[in-house]
């Protein structure tokens, strides 16, 4: 039902308009009557009528003032002026203000019926136009998103020159923070830790992308998209380096909680500006590819280590207990597949995380040591130098 408001200071006129037609028969409900412009405006604000029949000469707020206010606040409302011959100049002024039509008093049933039916037709046309406009806007938005995603993928694959990249970044309004990080997310089967079957892949990727977009919403600026290898890529600002590395755990727990799915998350800080983005992406893809050759047991072990490296007393037995195998068997298989012992792999993970934390100039070496699982700065420095050949202090100063 279309909602109609009658606004006229004369009770006789209001009654005549109310009783002139079988309003329900033409799909109209009279939602209120107003004897002055103030009351009419209150009803407009509370009930949002589709059509208003209004007089020009009303107390407090006259018809012309009411028209202006309604146009400002509720532009979709159709207004029809009901006026006398001596007020005709006001009617012309009302037309200039944008009313739909006018009828002269005394109003015949036929006149009223015709103008209201015309108004209903106009409302239907407006609704259709608005519906089409929203559809068109949605299509444009979807196409824009697809093109933006296409650009990001081509950029990752090094298809553009530096000037073309800058031009495209400006066009798609893609911005990066001074400190930016990349996350690469891959869905895997919970039990076997292998890639998902294709049957529900598109739906799953859509769901994962939506969850990640929500999780990084506050890490501005950010961009989340699907790459050509069926991974989700997120580029985000890094307001706090330690919190940013906790995203891995947050992603994994949210996927378990909301989607009942497992994912693998690979992340890396982009240290040398946007030109480094394709190289960082390649490094994460390489890391993911190497891992794909591992057995599910080794993948689970690595995942446990990466999620718990900061625990000072983390041991091979802890990892074995979590994945339900013996420590000796895990040690042997880990060495066979990765070429690295448990202690060496744990040290590599800790050093890798320490390097990422060093991108925050405010963090002291002893703080970094504690964050990655060492209670002794000396022990941390020894482990760091064993892996990289330089001490943490030398590395931080640029002697890498």
N, C-alpha and C positions, 0 to 999 in steps of 0.2 A: 504494500500500500504506500502511495505517495503521501507525504505529510504536508498539510496545508495550514497556514496561519492567516486569520482575518484580523486586520488592524484598521479600525475606524472609530472616531470618537462618538459617532451617533449609534445608539443601541438599535434603532430601527433599521439602519443600513446593515449592521452586522447580522441581525436576525434575517433580513431579506436575503443576504448572500448565503447564509447558512441553510435556508430553507428552499432556495431556488432550484437546487439539483439534488438528485439521488447520488450523493458523493461516493458512497461505497460501490455503486454500480460501475463507476468509471475508475475504480481503484484508488480513491482518495480518502484519507482520514483527516478530519479537522482536529488538529492537536491543541488548538487554543484560540482565544479571541483576546484582543487588546484594545483598550479605550484610549491609550496614548502611546507615544513613541517609546517611552522608557520601558513600559510593560512589554511592548512588542520586542524590544531589544533583549530583554531578559529571557523571553521565550525562545528567541532565535538562538541565544547562547546555550540554553539548557536543552532544547529539543531539536535543534537543527532542521527546520522545515525545508522541504524541497521547493515549495511555492508559497509566496506571500501575496495576498490581496490587500493593498494598503491605500489609505486616503492620504492626500497631501497635507491637508490642514488638520493637525492634531496637536494637543498641548504637550509641553515639556520638550519633547524632541519631535519636530515636524517630520512629514514624510520625506522631504529631500535630505534632511540630516540622517534619518534612519537609513535611507538608500545608501548614502556614503559609508556609514558605519558597517552595514551588512556587507557591502562590496569589499571593504577592507578585511573583514574578519571571516567571511563565509561566502566566497565568491561564486560557488556553484549554485547558490540559491536563485531561483527564478522569481523576479518581482513584477507584479502587474499592478499598475496604478488605476484606482477607481476614482474618477474625478468628475466634477461638475463643469458645465460650460464656462462659468465665470473663473474657473481655475485652470483653463486650458493652457495658458502660458506656462504654468507650473508643470503641466504634463510634458510639454516640450522640453523643459529643463530636465525633468526626470529622465527622458529618453537620452539626453546627452550624458547623463550620469550612468547610463547603462542598464536601465530597466528593460525588461523583455517586451512589454506592450502596455497599452492603456485601454480602458473602456470608459465611456461617458455615462454618468448617472442621468436618468434612472436606467439601471442595467436590466436588459431583457434576459430571459432564460437562454435564448439562442446565442446571444452575444457572449454570455458567461461560459456556456458550454464550449463554444468554438475556441475562445481564448485559452481556456484551461486545457482542452485537448491539444491545442497547439503547443502549450507549455510542456505538457507531458511528452509529446513527440520530441521537443527540444531536449528535455532531460534525458530521454533514451539515447538521443544522438550524442549528447555530452558523455554519457556513461560508456557508450561504444567507443567514442574517440579516446577517452581516458584509458579504457581497457586496451585498445590497440597501442596507445602511446606507451603504456607500461610494458606491453609485450615487446614492442620495438626497442625500448630502452634495455630490457632484459636481454634481447638478442644481441644488441650492440655490446652490452657488458660482457656477455659470454664470448662473443667474437674477440673482443679486446683482450679478455683473459687468455684465450687460446693463442692469439698472436703474441702476447707477452711471454707466455710459456714457451712458444716456439723460438722466440728470440733468445731466451735464457738458455735453452738447450743448444742452439747454434753457437752461442757464445762459449759455453762449456766445451764445445767441440772445436773451438778456435777457428770459426768461419768468418770472423770480422777483424778489420784493422782497428787500431786504437781510436781513430777519429769516428769510425762507424759505431763503435761501442758507445762512445760518449753521446753521439747523436741519438742512438736508440734508447739509452738510459734516460736521457732528457724526455724523449717522446713518451716513454712508458712510465715516466715519473718514478723511476727506481732510484732510491737513494741508499747510501751505505754510511754507517757510523764510522768514526775514526778507528774504532776497534770493532772488527766484524769477525764472526765465526761461521763456519759451515758445518751443518749436520747432514749426514746421509742415513736414511732410514730404510731398512729392508725387512719386509714381513717374512716370517718363517713359520713352518709347522711347529706346534708346541712340542710334540713328542719326538719327532725325528730331526728337528732343526734343519730341514731342507726347505727349498722354496715352495711357496703355495701352489696348489693346482690352479689352472686357468679358469675353472668354471665360475668362481666368485671373485676373480682377481680385480676386475674393474670396481666392483662395489666395495671391496676391501680397501683398495687404494684410495678411493674417494673418502671412505670413513676415516682412514688413517690421516689423510691430508687435513680433514676438518678438525680432528683432535689436535694435531700439531699446530694448526693455525691458532686454535684457542690457547694452547699452552705457551706460545711465543708472542701472544698479542701485546704484552707489555714490554717486550724487548724491541723497541723501535730504533731505527726502521727495520722492517723485516720483509722477506718475500719467501713464500713457500710454493713449491711447484713439483710436478712429476717429471722425472727425466725420461730419456728415451730407452733406459734400461730397466724401467719399472721400479725405480726407487723414488722416495720422496726426498727432495732437497730443501733444506731451510737455511737461508742466510739471515742472520740476525745481528743486531747490535749486542755488545757485551758490556753492560754497565758494571758487572762484577764478575771477575773471571772464575772465582770459586763457585759461585751460584750457577754460572753458565755450564760448568762441567757437571753439575748435579742434574742438568736437563736429561742426561742419558737415563738415569734411574727414574726420573719423573715420567719420561716417555714410556719406558718399559712397564712401569707399574700401572699407568693409565690404560695402556693397551690391554693388559691383563684384566683390569677391573671393568672397563667399559666395552671392550670388544672380544674379550676372552681369546686374545691372540698374542703370539710372541713376536718380537721384532729384534733386529740387531741394529744398533746405533753406532755410527762412526762419526767422530767430530774432530775438528781441527781449527785453530785460530789462524786467521789470515793476517800475516804479519807485515806484508810488503805492499799493501794497497790492493785496489780492485784488479790490477793487471795480473795478480797472482791467483785469482779465483779459478781459472781453468786448471792450473797446476795443482792446486789444493784438491780440486774435484778428482783429478786423475789419481792423486795419491790415495784418496779415500777409496776410490774404485779398485785400485791395486790391492789395498789392504783387504777389502771385501772379497776380491777374487782369490787371494791366497787362502783366506779362511774357508772358502767354499770347498777346498780340497780336503779339509780336515773331517775326521769322523765326528758324529754327534757328541761323543763323550769329550773329545778335546775342545770342541766349540763351547760346550757347557762349562768346562774347566776354565777356559780363557775368559768366558763371560763372568764367571764367579770371581776370578782374580781381578778383572777390570772394575767390578762393582765393589770390591772390598780391599783394594790395594792400600788404602789409607789406614787399615788396622795394623797396628804395630806388631802384634803377635800372629799375624796371618801365617798359616803353615800348610804344607802339602796335605797333612792329615785333615785339616779343616775343609779343604777343597774336595778331597776324596770322599769325606763323609757326606758332603752336600750332594754330590752326584752319585753316591751309593756304589762306589767301587773301592778296591783296596788301594792304599797309598803306593805300594810297590808297583802295582799294575799301571796306575795312572802315571807314575814317574817314568816308566818304561815307554808307554805309548806317547806321552807328551814329547819325550826326547826323540822318538822315532819320527814323528810327524812334523815337529817344528824345528828339530835340530837343536833345541834349547832345553836345559833343565828347568825345573820349577823355580828354583832360586834365581836363575839368570832371567827367566821370563818375568818374574815378579819385579826384579830390579829394573828391567827395561821399561815395564809399564810405569813404575814409580818415577823413573828419570824422564820418560816422555811427558808425564803429567807435570812434573816439576818445570820442564821447559815451557809448557803452556802457561803455568803460573808466573813464570818470569816475565811474561809480557806485561804484567802489572808492575810498574816501577816502584810502587809504594810498598811492595812486599819484601821483607827481609829474608835472607837466606835461611835463618833458623825457623822462620814462620813457614817457609816453603817445605823445609825438611819435615816439620811436624804435620803439615797437611798431607804429605804423601807417605806417611807411615814410619818416619825415623824420629826417635827421641833424642838422637845425638847428631848435631851438625857435622861433627868430624866423621862419623860413620856414613852420613849422607854424602859428604864431599868425596869420600873414598869410593863409594859406589858410583857416584856420578862420573868421576874421573876414569873409572874402570870401563864404563860404557862409552864415553865420548872423548876420552884422552885429555880433557881439560877440566879444571875445577869449576864448581858453580859460579864462583866469583869471576873467574876469567871468562866463562861463557856469557855471563850477564854483561860484562864490559865489552863484549864483542869479539873475544878471541875464540871463535868457533871454527 
